[in-house]
């Protein structure tokens, strides 16, 4: 980790608007690399402040785990963008900003002073990264969408859970808010690309980020199956090769995988060369895939005698690609992640030390840093509005009384 001044992004000023995951994560990615981020929250606060977990399960707007993770390294101000006075505060912020990242729905943008065309006219050097479920053009532009909607709209859910034998069960979305996180990652990347363009040309631009498209873009070769063979991929079916399954161990679960013939031979040796391994049912990897239920039952008793990490190490020693199914505790206690300093400790006001996931990358010359805790709601209003924008304290007090700031 390092100082803000050491970062090439230390001079970038970002304004973040909206609520939830996508805009907050996009701004966080650049904030952790040194950019200054001012988070504009509605009078009641970003909705993630109301999401747990909370210490001792006691709800507190300033102690939400997801909010702290997404908003460390930022400053918070309050502005009701549905009111003209709030939009005036926003425009004062944008006058000195390089990038605006927001996830306000396209149908709500004009009323909140966030219409991209109007902002481009008012602030020609501003870079606007606008995230929405379906983008701001097309027949779905004004449709609302949430994580379950997007997982299905992007085609992800129809592939999950893979190799399911239960056509009567519905598709499943991935855990959490992965579609929104993908939208945030794309917003950060394209905002920085547009910033590089502005350094060369002096011109800002507006960028339209679709969460549906961000997810659809990572569905690997599934589109190609349709393009090349007009064949529809889905979650239904069975594994063609075996062994390929998750099984219980003595203290957890492990992914048992050994589909190459040389891997299978080494696995049979590790299992002590049981007689059943020579059965015609398991003569090659296709046969083992076709008879996976029987294979899993026969291997299951042997697997259940091992502890997960011990089996993982023994399999690795024999070049058999088993993998542990890690719990959150396993990850926190991982020697590998500890050596790479993946988790970072943040001193959060009112809580104390909080251990958070860090940047999933290491920088030789421009390290990231946790420079400040996640802000309390409106914590930096006077510092920003009065100290930096020159708004009189009496005016700010009047706006607070009116519920605008």
N, C-alpha and C positions, 0 to 999 in steps of 0.2 A: 504494500500500500504506500501511498505517497501524498504529497501536498497538492492542493488545487493548482498552484502556480506551475507545478511540474507537468501538468497535463496540457496537451494541445487544445483541449476543449474548454480550458479554464476561462476563456474570453466569451464563450457562447452564453447568451441569455435566452432562456426558454420560459414561456408561459404555458401552463397546463390547465385545461378546463375540462369539465365533464365529471362523470362519476364512474365508479367501478374499477375494472382491471386494466383495460387496454391502453388508455391514454396514460394512466399512472405508471404502467410498466414501461411503456415506450420512453417516457420522460426519465424514469429511474435509470434506464440503461445508459443514458447520456449523463445524467447527474452523477452517477458513480464514477464516471470518467472525468469529472471535474467541472461540468457545466453548472451554471447557476440556474436553478429552477424555482419559479414562483408558482405555487399551486393556488388556483382560484377556486374556492369552495362556495357552494350555496349556503345561505344562512344556517341551515340545519346541519351542515357538514357533509362531506363525501359519504355516500351510503356504506362504503367499506368500513367506516368507523363503527358501524353497528353490527358488523360480522365478527364472530369469534375466530379463534379462541381468545378468551379474556383470562387474566390472572384470577385464580380462585373462582372462575365461572361467574364473575360479577361484571355485568356490562358497564363499559366506560368508554366514552367517545375517544379518549386519548390513549387507550391501552389495547386496542384491537391488534391481534397478532398480524393479520393480513395487511392492515393499514400501516403498521410500523415497517413491515418488510418492503412494501411498495413505495413508502414516502420518506424514508431516511434520506438525508442530503437535500431536502427541499425546505422552502419557507412557505408558510400558509397565510393567505389573506382571504377575506370573505367579501363577495360581491354578488348581489342578486341580479343576475343577468336578464331576468324577466322584467326588470324595471329600468327606465332610462338612466337613472343615476348610477345604477350598477354597470350598465354598458359604458357609461362615460369613464368609470374607473378602469374598466377593462381596456378601453382604447388608450388611456394614459399609459398603461403597462405595455401595450403593444407598440407604442411609439418608440420605446427603447429596446424592444426585443428583437432577437434574430429568428426565433422559431416559435410557432404556436402549435402545440399538439393537443387535440381534443377529440372526444368521442360523442359529442352531442348529435342526436339524430338529425338527418337532413331536413326533415319537416319542421324541426324546432330551431334551426340555426338562424334564420332571418330574425326571428323574434328575440333571440339572445345576442344579436350583434355578431354572429359568427358565419354569416353567409360568405363563402369563399370569394366570389366575384367582388362583392362590396369591400371586403378586407384588402384584396389585391389593389383595388383602386385607391384606397385610403393609405395603404402601407406597401408601396411597390417593392420594397426590399425584404418584406417579411416572407418567411417560408411557413406555409400552412400545411400541416399533416393532419388531415381530417379522417377519422376512423369511423366506420359504420358497419352494420351487419352485412349489407348487400351493395354498398357503394352508393354514390349520389346520382347515378343515372340508371336507366333501365326500368322495367316495369315493377321491380321490387324495391326501388329506391326508398320509398317512404314506409316500407313495412318494418315493423318492430321485430327484433329477433334477440333471443337469449341463447345461452350455451346449448341447451338441448335442441333448439331450432337450428342453430348453425351446424352442429355436429351432423345432423341429418341432411340439411340443405347442401352441405359441402361434400356429402358422400362418405364421410368418415365412418359414421355409425353403421352403415350397411356392411362394412367390412369387419365389424367387431361384435361379439368375440369371434376370433378366427377359428376356423375348423369346427364350428358348432354343429352338433347332430340334432339340434332341436329347432326345426323350422317354425314350431308353434310359439316360440319365445321371440320377443321383439329385439331389434338391434339395440346395442348398448353404446352410449357415449363414453368417451374416456373420462377418467376422474377429473373433477375440478373444472377450471375455467380455461381449458387449453386453447380454445378458439380465440378467446380474448387475449391470452398471452401471445399467441401467434400474431394477432393484429398489432399488438404493442411492439413486438420485435421488428415487424416490417416497418412500422411507423418510424422507429428509431433509425433504421438503416436508410430509408429513403430520405428522411429529414437531413441526415448528415451528408448524403449524396447531393441533395439540393443545396446545402450549405457550401460544399466544395464548388458547385457550379456558380454560386453567387460570388465566391471569392474571385473567380475568373471573369465574371461578366457584370457584377454589381446588381444582378436581377434576382428578385425573389420569385416564388411560384407557389401555386397551390397544388397539393397532391391528395388524391382520392384513394383511400385504402379500404378495401373490402375484406372483411373477416372471412366471408364465405370463400373468396378466391385465395386468401392466404392459406386456408386449410386445403382447399382443392389442389393447390399447387404442390402439396407434399404427399400426394397419394401414390407415389412411386410409379410402378409399371401398370397400375390398374387401368388407366386410360389406354395404354398401349394394347392391352388385351382386346379392348373394344376396337381400337383403330386397326390392328393387324388381323384380328380373327373374328371380329363381331361377337366376341364372347364376353358375357357379363360376369364379373367377379363378385363374390359376396362372402358373407361370413359363414355360409352353410357348406357342409362337406366334411371331409376327413383329411388328415395329413397323409400325403402320398408316401412319405418316407418315415422310417422309424429307427430307433426310439426318438420321440419328440413329444415330451409331456412334462407336466409339473406333478411332483409327488411329495408326500409327507416324509419327513425325516424324524429323528428322535426329538428334535427341538425346534423344528420349523418346516420349511419347504425348500425344494431344490428343483431347478429346471434340468431334467435329464435329457441330454442331446448327444447323439452319436450316430449320425446318418451315413457317414462315409465308412466304407468297409474296413479300412485300417483302424478307424476309431472304434468300431464295433468289436474288432478282435482284441484291442487293448482293454476295452470295457469288460469283455468276457473274462479276460485274465484277472482283472481287478475284482470281479465277482467270484473268483475261485473256480472258474471253468465248470459251471453247473451243467448237468446232462441236458436239460431242456434247451440250452442255447444251440444245440446241434439239431434240434427238431426242424423238419421241413417247413414248418410255419414261419421260421425265422431265417430262412436260407439266404436272403439278401435284403437290402434296405427297403425294397418295394414290398416284399412279403411281410417284413416287420411292420411297415406302415399299415398294410391291410389287416394285420392281426394285432394292432396296437393295444386293444383292450386286454387281450391275453398276455401280451408282453408286459404291460403295466402291472397286471396282477402278479405275475411271476417275479418281476423286479421289485415290486413294492415291499415285500417282506425283507429283502436284503437292504433296500434303501432305508427302511424304518429303523434299522439298527445303528445307523450313523448319525452323528451330529452334523449339521449342515456345513459348517466351515471346515471340519475335518475331512468330510467327503469331498468338498470342493477342492481342497489342497491336494488330496490323493489323486483325484481325477486329473487335475492340472499337471501333476507330476508325470502322469501317463499320457498326457496330451489328449485327454478326453474332455470335450468342451462343455462340461457341466457348469451351471451358474447358480449361485445362491439367490433366493428370493428375499431381498433385503427388506427388513422393517425400518421404520424411521429411527428406532433406537440403533439398529445395526449401522445405519449411515452415520449417525452422530458419533458412534464409537469406532468407525472405520479407520484403521491405521493409514490406509492409502490417502483418504481425504484429509486426515490430520496432517500428514507430511506435506500435502499440497496446500494446506491452509485454506481449504475451501470454505469452511465455516468461519465467520468473523463475529467478534463480540462488539456489541453496541451498548453504550450506557444510555438507557432510555429514562427520561425524567418520570418519576413516580413509580417506576418498576425496578430499576437497577440494570444489571447486566443481562442482555438478551443475545442469544446465539442465533445468528441468521445465516442462510446460504449466501455465499459471496458470488463474485463474478466467475463464471465457468471458463476462465481464460487467464493466462499469465502474460504480463507485458514486460518485455525486457527493459524498455526505456520510459514508458508512460504508464506507471501503475495506477490502479484504481484506489479509492479510499472511501471509508465511511467517515465523513467529516463532521456531521451533525446528526442528532437524533431526529426521528419523525416529529413534525411540529404539532403542537396543540392547535385546536381550531382557531384560526385567525390570529395566531401568536405573533405574527410579524406585520400586522396591519400598520401600526404607527411607524415602524422602521421603514417599511416600503412606501406607504402612501404619503406620510409626512416627511420622513427623512430623505427619501430618494425622489419622490415625485412632487414634493413641495406643496402638498395639500395642507391647509391649516388644520390644526388639531380641533378647533371648534367645528369646522366643517365635517371632519371625520366623526366627531361625537354626534353631530346632528344626523349623519347617515346611519350611525349605529342605533340611535334612538328610533329611527324610522324603519329599522330592520333591513336596511340595504347592505350594510358593511359589518 
